[in-house]
Amino acid sequence: MIMIKFIISVIIILALIGGAIQFVSTAESWTLVVNKEAAMSSIQNGAIAVYEFIKELIADADQIKGVDLAIEK
């Protein structure tokens, strides 16, 4: 259940950052307008960015394994 909430939160945040969700208010009401194409695009771009970031972390971790951190006196 917590993982589902986390994934939904990430999708909403990526959509907000990408400008897919707009807040429109009048004197009588407030509304959130969702642009489906912009939402899908921002979610895809965000997912690709997260994938690339994790890929770089794994590559860096592989490089660290080859380093000898022994201290000699």
C-alpha positions, -999 to +999 in steps of 0.1 A: +000+000+000+028+024+009+046+016-024+014+024-044+011+058-026+048+065-033+044+057-071+013+078-074+031+107-055+060+105-079+037+105-110+019+136-096+051+154-088+065+147-123+033+160-139+034+191-118+070+198-127+063+192-163+035+217-163+008+191-171-014+202-142-025+238-140-044+254-112-072+277-123-093+298-099-122+321-102-141+340-076-165+311-073-144+279-078-110+263-080-101+237-105-071+216-116-068+212-153-048+182-165-032+182-200-030+144-208-003+147-235+019+170-213+014+147-183+025+116-203+055+134-217+066+148-184+062+114-167+082+097-195+109+123-193+111+120-156+112+082-157+141+084-182+160+109-160+155+087-129+167+056-149+198+074-162+206+086-127+203+051-112+223+037-141+252+062-133+251+053-096+254+016-104+283+023-128+300+044-102+296+017-076+313-008-100+342+015-103+345+019-065+348-019-061+381-019-079+397+007-055+419-007-027+414+014+004+441-003+025+464+020+045+500+009+047+524+022+074 
